[in-house]
């Protein structure tokens, strides 16, 4: 290894000049079938979510939540990934997938797996969750379950609250087939005129501004009872079609292509172009039709013909459709049916020295780097408090921040507005192309601009996905940099359920790195020279591959070696090939991945030293970490980048190297826990299947990573130094 420059007695990452040369990955010796299909791998990730919904060892309402997450995830998968494959086929740009297959072949496999999973999902609700909810006193009823007293009260509710907002739409020569909005629940109704005997078709949209499950009146039994909104409406169709005979009614749901396409180079004003695209999105072509299993052939033929849907795209399921509505059930206040409450702790360095005093975060960060781990440690008392203190501090001259996603009532945005109002220089880089958050981000961008914040929208052709804050503070006649580099969004709401890490540092080298990076983000080019950061798209992949190759060189030289990577997705072929070659050299490789993994472990002569684990649980595993043995002087990075083409080639991403040995050890301990055979996780097999390991030989639950970390971090004591 080359000698690296020193900083405060600790080795630091080499300048990116060291990565300017092309880093070649010799893959000619590797088999051609060395990757898993990324789309099918994603479906297997969602299967892991489903398995938690099926697991009776999970708290009951948490199972309802996992079934809802599965449904929501699958909706997004169809709207984005399946839609993208269909668009390639329809436009004639049938680019092969990551495993070299035609999109039409992959679509066929997706349909087969998605049909299987949706059937399994419906069965999990009907055969397992619903009976268990009933036993716990939470009843999702059908109209046929109600007695006359309940029916009378619900008729009154229907007439007063629901009937006035319903809009039945007839389909006949004078009324063309109506547009069916994506993800809406609808009733397909066939009626007959008793005088002419003529049959007619009507579509009735289930209004989305009501609860999906309507609470039934208290019957004195102590039970919590609900009825699906569409079931309530379906049993009052005579009120909507007076004088007509209702022959058939069936629920259906359409999923449409709702991905966003913006030609940035041709858009003079990106934000206006995106606003127009959001309007167009509602009219994307259908890509999935979900119907209740009792739908008659006449109604189905009409829907298939009018929606231009293929047989492969029809999903026939038992009612109720759209189990994403279970999010409402999962929120029922029954502490006995939820996970035990976890209370995030304030990082010990940010705890006040005396009771009833406010901590000085700048002083704490100035003493030493602070590594925070959410949601075990509070976002509010760390990241949010840091920005609020910066906004109020008269010595702070400037705040610069990236905003990829944030909540609708964000205290982060309010802190930036307060800082601008106090006369500070404030730069907010708002990524308005964050998928499905575009409208929200446009709104906050406008609000920031009106408050006097300098708002920029990133670089043409690149999403700014990095999670960065830089605060410039005047101290004793000099300027000091205070930085935060995170793995997750500046979103107080998701920080309670997303597992993420972040580094606070007053290190001048990091501050100067971020100064250059922010200048380039608000300008026209990406800076090449950084000291403690690896930045995409120019150097992050090359920097990681160089580290991987160094481990392989050490292994071949008989030195200790090791690579550990934690990401949401592992897809990039160059990174995967580098890991294969390192494995061939004898390097132990641990990959901890939440979602997609195209890497195949356990291939003879190729990846025998690679282990892949997945943890899916109470919190969404979202942090990214990269650890290298480095011949006994470990190198660890954390940051925003997943190992995907879009992250490494089409996004601005940043990783920061940890310099405090205690922080390095903390990340290594986290890997030790997750990869241990005594820890509950899924193991990826060489055939692409994930095997769940959740109990020991005696049937006792294995250790839960998230519970263990919560206990360990909560038990930390404030240092006396």
VOMISE-491810 format. One record per residue (C-alpha): residue in three letters; z, x, y. Coordinates in steps of 0.1 Angstrom, whole numbers, padded with zeros to 4 digits, always signed. Layout:
<nodes>
ALAZXY ...
</nodes>
This chain:
<nodes>
UNK+0000+0000+0000 UNK-0007+0012+0035 UNK+0023+0019+0057 UNK+0030-0011+0079 UNK+0043-0011+0115 UNK+0080-0017+0120 UNK+0098-0043+0141 UNK+0136-0043+0145 UNK+0139-0023+0113 UNK+0119-0048+0093 UNK+0084-0044+0080 UNK+0059-0069+0095 UNK+0026-0082+0085 UNK-0003-0059+0093 UNK-0025-0066+0123 UNK-0054-0089+0115 UNK-0077-0059+0123 UNK-0067-0049+0087 UNK-0084-0081+0075 UNK-0116-0078+0095 UNK-0134-0063+0066 UNK-0149-0088+0041 UNK-0125-0094+0012 UNK-0146-0098-0020 UNK-0133-0116-0050 UNK-0152-0104-0081 UNK-0155-0136-0102 UNK-0184-0127-0125 UNK-0160-0121-0154 UNK-0145-0156-0150 UNK-0156-0186-0170 UNK-0178-0212-0153 UNK-0156-0241-0162 UNK-0125-0226-0146 UNK-0117-0254-0122 UNK-0104-0290-0125 UNK-0123-0317-0107 UNK-0104-0323-0074 UNK-0108-0361-0074 UNK-0095-0366-0109 UNK-0067-0342-0101 UNK-0057-0364-0072 UNK-0057-0394-0094 UNK-0033-0376-0117 UNK-0011-0369-0088 UNK-0009-0406-0080 UNK-0002-0411-0117 UNK+0029-0390-0112 UNK+0040-0413-0084 UNK+0034-0443-0108 UNK+0055-0427-0135 UNK+0085-0427-0111 UNK+0078-0464-0105 UNK+0079-0469-0143 UNK+0111-0449-0148 UNK+0141-0471-0153 UNK+0164-0441-0146 UNK+0153-0444-0109 UNK+0172-0468-0087 UNK+0156-0503-0089 UNK+0144-0506-0053 UNK+0132-0470-0053 UNK+0110-0480-0082 UNK+0095-0508-0060 UNK+0089-0482-0033 UNK+0071-0458-0057 UNK+0049-0487-0069 UNK+0041-0495-0032 UNK+0034-0458-0025 UNK+0010-0457-0055 UNK-0009-0487-0041 UNK-0011-0473-0006 UNK-0022-0439-0018 UNK-0050-0455-0039 UNK-0062-0475-0010 UNK-0066-0443+0011 UNK-0082-0425-0018 UNK-0109-0452-0020 UNK-0113-0454+0018 UNK-0118-0416+0021 UNK-0127-0398-0011 UNK-0146-0425-0030 UNK-0163-0435+0002 UNK-0173-0399+0008 UNK-0189-0397-0026 UNK-0208-0430-0022 UNK-0220-0418+0013 UNK-0234-0387-0003 UNK-0253-0407-0028 UNK-0266-0433-0004 UNK-0278-0407+0021 UNK-0295-0387-0006 UNK-0272-0357+0001 UNK-0258-0355-0034 UNK-0241-0322-0031 UNK-0224-0312-0064 UNK-0186-0315-0065 UNK-0162-0285-0068 UNK-0169-0284-0106 UNK-0207-0286-0101 UNK-0211-0323-0112 UNK-0232-0349-0096 UNK-0213-0374-0073 UNK-0225-0403-0094 UNK-0210-0388-0126 UNK-0177-0382-0108 UNK-0177-0418-0094 UNK-0181-0431-0130 UNK-0151-0410-0141 UNK-0130-0421-0111 UNK-0137-0457-0118 UNK-0126-0453-0154 UNK-0094-0436-0145 UNK-0087-0459-0115 UNK-0092-0490-0137 UNK-0067-0475-0162 UNK-0042-0467-0135 UNK-0044-0500-0117 UNK-0039-0519-0150 UNK-0009-0497-0157 UNK+0004-0503-0122 UNK+0001-0541-0125 UNK+0019-0539-0159 UNK+0047-0518-0144 UNK+0053-0546-0119 UNK+0050-0576-0142 UNK+0066-0562-0174 UNK+0092-0539-0160 UNK+0100-0541-0123 UNK+0099-0579-0118 UNK+0123-0587-0147 UNK+0147-0560-0135 UNK+0145-0574-0100 UNK+0153-0609-0114 UNK+0183-0594-0133 UNK+0195-0579-0100 UNK+0193-0612-0082 UNK+0160-0605-0063 UNK+0135-0630-0074 UNK+0098-0631-0065 UNK+0090-0667-0073 UNK+0058-0687-0079 UNK+0053-0721-0064 UNK+0057-0735-0100 UNK+0093-0720-0101 UNK+0105-0741-0071 UNK+0124-0773-0073 UNK+0115-0803-0051 UNK+0141-0794-0024 UNK+0126-0759-0021 UNK+0091-0773-0019 UNK+0100-0797+0008 UNK+0115-0770+0030 UNK+0086-0746+0024 UNK+0061-0773+0032 UNK+0079-0777+0065 UNK+0078-0740+0071 UNK+0041-0739+0062 UNK+0032-0767+0085 UNK+0052-0753+0115 UNK+0046-0716+0112 UNK+0015-0708+0090 UNK-0009-0738+0091 UNK-0017-0734+0129 UNK-0029-0698+0125 UNK-0051-0702+0094 UNK-0089-0701+0098 UNK-0109-0715+0068 UNK-0145-0703+0071 UNK-0172-0724+0053 UNK-0202-0708+0037 UNK-0234-0729+0038 UNK-0269-0727+0053 UNK-0253-0731+0088 UNK-0224-0707+0082 UNK-0234-0673+0068 UNK-0210-0654+0045 UNK-0182-0641+0067 UNK-0173-0605+0073 UNK-0144-0596+0050 UNK-0122-0570+0067 UNK-0109-0540+0047 UNK-0076-0543+0029 UNK-0071-0579+0039 UNK-0060-0605+0013 UNK-0083-0635+0011 UNK-0085-0667-0008 UNK-0119-0677-0022 UNK-0119-0715-0023 UNK-0144-0738-0039 UNK-0143-0774-0029 UNK-0163-0806-0038 UNK-0173-0835-0016 UNK-0162-0866-0035 UNK-0190-0886-0020 UNK-0220-0863-0024 UNK-0205-0843-0053 UNK-0218-0812-0035 UNK-0198-0781-0041 UNK-0190-0757-0012 UNK-0174-0723-0008 UNK-0149-0712+0019 UNK-0131-0680+0026 UNK-0095-0681+0039 UNK-0079-0649+0052 UNK-0042-0645+0045 UNK-0028-0637+0080 UNK-0014-0601+0083 UNK+0011-0609+0110 UNK+0035-0626+0086 UNK+0057-0610+0060 UNK+0039-0606+0027 UNK+0069-0620+0008 UNK+0084-0651+0025 UNK+0121-0655+0021 UNK+0130-0688+0004 UNK+0160-0709+0017 UNK+0195-0699+0004 UNK+0202-0722-0026 UNK+0238-0711-0028 UNK+0233-0690-0059 UNK+0236-0657-0041 UNK+0201-0647-0052 UNK+0175-0633-0028 UNK+0144-0653-0033 UNK+0108-0647-0021 UNK+0074-0662-0025 UNK+0041-0644-0019 UNK+0025-0656+0013 UNK-0009-0662-0005 UNK+0009-0683-0031 UNK+0024-0705-0005 UNK-0009-0709+0013 UNK-0028-0716-0020 UNK-0005-0746-0027 UNK-0013-0762+0006 UNK-0051-0761+0005 UNK-0054-0798+0006 UNK-0040-0797+0041 UNK-0068-0773+0051 UNK-0096-0792+0034 UNK-0087-0829+0039 UNK-0109-0853+0021 UNK-0123-0826-0002 UNK-0115-0819-0038 UNK-0102-0783-0043 UNK-0118-0771-0075 UNK-0109-0734-0076 UNK-0090-0709-0056 UNK-0086-0672-0062 UNK-0072-0642-0043 UNK-0095-0612-0037 UNK-0093-0580-0016 UNK-0120-0557-0004 UNK-0116-0519+0003 UNK-0142-0504+0027 UNK-0153-0470+0038 UNK-0129-0463+0066 UNK-0133-0425+0071 UNK-0142-0413+0105 UNK-0174-0394+0113 UNK-0178-0378+0147 UNK-0206-0355+0157 UNK-0185-0335+0181 UNK-0213-0312+0193 UNK-0232-0343+0206 UNK-0201-0360+0221 UNK-0196-0351+0257 UNK-0161-0367+0256 UNK-0145-0365+0222 UNK-0118-0391+0229 UNK-0143-0417+0240 UNK-0165-0410+0210 UNK-0135-0414+0187 UNK-0126-0447+0203 UNK-0161-0460+0196 UNK-0159-0448+0160 UNK-0126-0466+0154 UNK-0143-0499+0164 UNK-0172-0491+0140 UNK-0148-0482+0111 UNK-0139-0519+0106 UNK-0174-0526+0094 UNK-0178-0499+0068 UNK-0195-0508+0035 UNK-0174-0522+0006 UNK-0164-0497-0021 UNK-0139-0517-0042 UNK-0134-0554-0049 UNK-0100-0565-0064 UNK-0098-0599-0078 UNK-0072-0619-0097 UNK-0079-0620-0135 UNK-0084-0658-0135 UNK-0114-0658-0111 UNK-0142-0680-0123 UNK-0177-0665-0128 UNK-0193-0686-0101 UNK-0169-0673-0074 UNK-0172-0638-0087 UNK-0210-0638-0087 UNK-0210-0650-0051 UNK-0186-0623-0040 UNK-0205-0595-0059 UNK-0238-0607-0044 UNK-0227-0611-0008 UNK-0206-0579-0007 UNK-0233-0559-0026 UNK-0206-0546-0050 UNK-0214-0531-0085 UNK-0197-0542-0116 UNK-0180-0507-0117 UNK-0164-0515-0084 UNK-0148-0548-0095 UNK-0111-0545-0104 UNK-0098-0576-0122 UNK-0060-0576-0121 UNK-0031-0600-0126 UNK-0016-0615-0095 UNK-0002-0606-0071 UNK-0028-0583-0057 UNK-0019-0556-0031 UNK+0014-0544-0044 UNK+0016-0522-0013 UNK+0035-0553-0001 UNK+0064-0541-0022 UNK+0074-0519+0007 UNK+0090-0550+0021 UNK+0110-0556-0011 UNK+0120-0519-0012 UNK+0136-0522+0022 UNK+0161-0549+0010 UNK+0196-0538+0020 UNK+0212-0533-0014 UNK+0228-0498-0014 UNK+0236-0501-0051 UNK+0198-0503-0058 UNK+0188-0473-0036 UNK+0193-0436-0038 UNK+0228-0425-0027 UNK+0228-0418+0010 UNK+0219-0383+0021 UNK+0231-0373+0055 UNK+0212-0344+0070 UNK+0234-0316+0084 UNK+0230-0297+0116 UNK+0219-0262+0109 UNK+0250-0240+0111 UNK+0236-0218+0138 UNK+0231-0249+0160 UNK+0265-0264+0155 UNK+0287-0263+0187 UNK+0314-0236+0188 UNK+0340-0261+0201 UNK+0344-0298+0194 UNK+0327-0321+0220 UNK+0306-0294+0234 UNK+0268-0291+0233 UNK+0253-0262+0214 UNK+0231-0237+0233 UNK+0201-0234+0210 UNK+0185-0207+0231 UNK+0216-0185+0227 UNK+0216-0192+0189 UNK+0180-0183+0185 UNK+0183-0153+0207 UNK+0210-0139+0183 UNK+0188-0142+0152 UNK+0159-0161+0137 UNK+0169-0196+0124 UNK+0152-0211+0094 UNK+0156-0249+0091 UNK+0148-0271+0061 UNK+0142-0308+0066 UNK+0153-0334+0057 UNK+0183-0315+0043 UNK+0189-0303+0079 UNK+0184-0326+0108 UNK+0152-0327+0127 UNK+0170-0344+0156 UNK+0196-0316+0160 UNK+0171-0288+0156 UNK+0135-0293+0166 UNK+0141-0323+0189 UNK+0172-0308+0204 UNK+0153-0276+0211 UNK+0126-0294+0230 UNK+0150-0316+0249 UNK+0171-0286+0259 UNK+0139-0268+0270 UNK+0128-0299+0291 UNK+0162-0300+0309 UNK+0168-0262+0313 UNK+0159-0250+0349 UNK+0152-0215+0335 UNK+0124-0228+0313 UNK+0091-0223+0330 UNK+0066-0235+0304 UNK+0063-0254+0271 UNK+0033-0253+0249 UNK+0030-0275+0218 UNK+0006-0288+0192 UNK+0009-0324+0182 UNK-0009-0335+0150 UNK+0010-0366+0142 UNK+0040-0381+0159 UNK+0058-0414+0159 UNK+0051-0443+0182 UNK+0084-0440+0201 UNK+0085-0402+0199 UNK+0114-0384+0217 UNK+0092-0353+0213 UNK+0066-0369+0236 UNK+0093-0381+0260 UNK+0107-0345+0262 UNK+0073-0332+0272 UNK+0070-0359+0298 UNK+0105-0351+0311 UNK+0096-0314+0313 UNK+0064-0321+0333 UNK+0084-0344+0356 UNK+0108-0315+0362 UNK+0079-0293+0374 UNK+0075-0272+0343 UNK+0041-0261+0331 UNK+0035-0282+0299 UNK+0005-0279+0276 UNK+0001-0304+0247 UNK-0027-0299+0222 UNK-0031-0334+0207 UNK-0052-0336+0176 UNK-0068-0370+0180 UNK-0088-0366+0148 UNK-0057-0368+0125 UNK-0069-0392+0099 UNK-0056-0428+0103 UNK-0034-0417+0132 UNK-0063-0415+0157 UNK-0055-0446+0176 UNK-0019-0437+0180 UNK-0027-0402+0191 UNK-0052-0414+0217 UNK-0025-0436+0232 UNK+0000-0408+0234 UNK-0026-0384+0248 UNK-0033-0409+0276 UNK+0004-0413+0284 UNK+0009-0375+0285 UNK-0020-0371+0308 UNK-0007-0397+0332 UNK+0027-0378+0333 UNK+0011-0346+0344 UNK+0010-0328+0311 UNK-0020-0306+0305 UNK-0036-0323+0274 UNK-0063-0306+0254 UNK-0080-0319+0223 UNK-0086-0287+0203 UNK-0117-0269+0194 UNK-0151-0284+0186 UNK-0156-0284+0149 UNK-0120-0276+0141 UNK-0089-0297+0137 UNK-0057-0281+0150 UNK-0033-0286+0121 UNK-0009-0258+0130 UNK+0027-0268+0139 UNK+0037-0247+0169 UNK+0060-0247+0199 UNK+0063-0220+0225 UNK+0089-0220+0253 UNK+0088-0195+0281 UNK+0122-0189+0297 UNK+0133-0168+0327 UNK+0163-0146+0317 UNK+0177-0119+0340 UNK+0144-0112+0357 UNK+0123-0111+0325 UNK+0104-0137+0306 UNK+0115-0144+0270 UNK+0096-0163+0244 UNK+0112-0189+0221 UNK+0090-0201+0193 UNK+0090-0226+0165 UNK+0064-0224+0137 UNK+0067-0253+0112 UNK+0052-0266+0080 UNK+0053-0303+0091 UNK+0045-0326+0119 UNK+0066-0331+0150 UNK+0075-0366+0139 UNK+0111-0377+0139 UNK+0105-0406+0115 UNK+0086-0387+0087 UNK+0110-0358+0091 UNK+0136-0380+0073 UNK+0114-0384+0042 UNK+0091-0353+0043 UNK+0104-0320+0030 UNK+0095-0293+0055 UNK+0106-0259+0068 UNK+0105-0243+0103 UNK+0112-0210+0118 UNK+0129-0206+0153 UNK+0126-0171+0167 UNK+0129-0153+0200 UNK+0110-0124+0185 UNK+0087-0111+0213 UNK+0059-0103+0188 UNK+0057-0139+0176 UNK+0059-0151+0212 UNK+0030-0130+0222 UNK+0010-0141+0192 UNK+0016-0177+0201 UNK+0007-0171+0238 UNK-0027-0157+0227 UNK-0032-0185+0202 UNK-0024-0213+0227 UNK-0047-0196+0253 UNK-0075-0196+0228 UNK-0069-0232+0217 UNK-0072-0244+0253 UNK-0103-0222+0258 UNK-0133-0214+0237 UNK-0126-0188+0209 UNK-0100-0178+0183 UNK-0082-0146+0190 UNK-0086-0119+0164 UNK-0054-0099+0168 UNK-0021-0112+0157 UNK+0010-0093+0145 UNK+0032-0117+0125 UNK+0009-0146+0121 UNK-0020-0153+0097 UNK-0044-0178+0115 UNK-0072-0198+0101 UNK-0101-0201+0102 UNK-0109-0164+0107 UNK-0082-0145+0088 UNK-0058-0166+0068 UNK-0077-0167+0036 UNK-0086-0130+0039 UNK-0050-0121+0046 UNK-0037-0140+0015 UNK-0064-0126-0008 UNK-0055-0091+0004 UNK-0019-0098-0006 UNK-0029-0112-0039 UNK-0051-0082-0046 UNK-0022-0059-0037 UNK-0001-0075-0064 UNK-0028-0071-0089 UNK-0031-0034-0080 UNK+0006-0030-0084 UNK+0005-0046-0118 UNK-0023-0024-0129 UNK-0003+0006-0117 UNK+0027-0004-0138 UNK+0048-0016-0109 UNK+0067-0049-0106 UNK+0046-0077-0092 UNK+0047-0114-0086 UNK+0031-0142-0066 UNK+0046-0176-0057 UNK+0028-0203-0038 UNK+0040-0237-0027 UNK+0014-0261-0013 UNK+0003-0297-0012 UNK-0031-0289-0026 UNK-0047-0260-0045 UNK-0084-0263-0043 UNK-0100-0233-0026 UNK-0121-0214-0052 UNK-0118-0180-0036 UNK-0080-0182-0036 UNK-0080-0195-0072 UNK-0103-0168-0084 UNK-0081-0142-0068 UNK-0051-0156-0086 UNK-0071-0156-0119 UNK-0079-0119-0114 UNK-0043-0112-0106 UNK-0032-0130-0138 UNK-0057-0109-0158 UNK-0040-0078-0143 UNK-0007-0091-0156 UNK+0008-0105-0124 UNK+0032-0134-0129 UNK+0020-0163-0108 UNK+0040-0195-0100 UNK+0023-0223-0082 UNK+0043-0253-0070 UNK+0019-0280-0059 UNK+0025-0316-0049 UNK-0009-0331-0052 UNK-0044-0318-0062 UNK-0046-0287-0083 UNK-0080-0274-0093 UNK-0065-0242-0108 UNK-0064-0242-0147 UNK-0033-0224-0160 UNK-0030-0211-0196 UNK-0066-0201-0201 UNK-0068-0173-0227 UNK-0076-0140-0210 UNK-0079-0157-0176 UNK-0047-0174-0164 UNK-0021-0169-0191 UNK+0005-0156-0167 UNK+0001-0186-0143 UNK+0026-0215-0143 UNK+0020-0247-0123 UNK+0047-0272-0116 UNK+0049-0303-0095 UNK+0079-0321-0080 UNK+0075-0357-0069 UNK+0106-0375-0059 UNK+0127-0390-0032 UNK+0112-0368-0005 UNK+0076-0359-0001 UNK+0073-0322-0008 UNK+0053-0310+0022 UNK+0062-0274+0030 UNK+0039-0245+0023 UNK+0053-0211+0014 UNK+0037-0179+0001 UNK+0058-0152-0015 UNK+0047-0118-0027 UNK+0068-0093-0047 UNK+0053-0063-0027 UNK+0069-0037-0050 UNK+0104-0048-0042 UNK+0100-0054-0005 UNK+0091-0091-0006 UNK+0067-0106+0018 UNK+0071-0144+0025 UNK+0051-0166+0048 UNK+0056-0202+0057 UNK+0033-0225+0077 UNK+0009-0254+0079 UNK-0020-0244+0056 UNK-0029-0258+0022 UNK-0053-0240-0001 UNK-0083-0262+0007 UNK-0117-0255+0023 UNK-0109-0278+0053 UNK-0076-0260+0060 UNK-0090-0225+0056 UNK-0125-0230+0072 UNK-0124-0261+0094 UNK-0088-0261+0108 UNK-0066-0240+0130 UNK-0037-0232+0108 UNK-0009-0207+0112 UNK+0015-0189+0088 UNK+0044-0168+0100 UNK+0060-0140+0081 UNK+0098-0143+0077 UNK+0116-0111+0087 UNK+0152-0120+0080 UNK+0161-0110+0044 UNK+0184-0140+0041 UNK+0154-0163+0048 UNK+0133-0145+0023 UNK+0160-0149-0003 UNK+0164-0186+0006 UNK+0127-0192-0001 UNK+0128-0172-0033 UNK+0159-0192-0045 UNK+0140-0224-0038 UNK+0111-0212-0061 UNK+0137-0201-0088 UNK+0151-0236-0088 UNK+0117-0255-0089 UNK+0102-0233-0116 UNK+0133-0233-0139 UNK+0130-0251-0172 UNK+0163-0268-0165 UNK+0148-0285-0134 UNK+0130-0319-0135 UNK+0093-0314-0128 UNK+0058-0320-0141 UNK+0040-0291-0159 UNK+0003-0287-0157 UNK-0014-0281-0190 UNK-0047-0263-0196 UNK-0065-0296-0203 UNK-0056-0310-0169 UNK-0028-0333-0180 UNK+0006-0332-0164 UNK+0036-0334-0187 UNK+0068-0347-0173 UNK+0100-0327-0181 UNK+0129-0349-0168 UNK+0155-0348-0196 UNK+0169-0322-0219 UNK+0170-0322-0257 UNK+0200-0346-0256 UNK+0183-0370-0232 UNK+0204-0359-0202 UNK+0186-0357-0168 UNK+0175-0323-0157 UNK+0185-0310-0123 UNK+0168-0326-0094 UNK+0154-0300-0069 UNK+0160-0322-0039 UNK+0196-0332-0048 UNK+0205-0296-0055 UNK+0191-0284-0022 UNK+0209-0312-0003 UNK+0242-0302-0019 UNK+0237-0265-0013 UNK+0226-0269+0023 UNK+0253-0294+0032 UNK+0279-0270+0019 UNK+0269-0242+0042 UNK+0297-0230+0065 UNK+0294-0218+0100 UNK+0294-0180+0103 UNK+0324-0164+0120 UNK+0304-0136+0135 
</nodes>
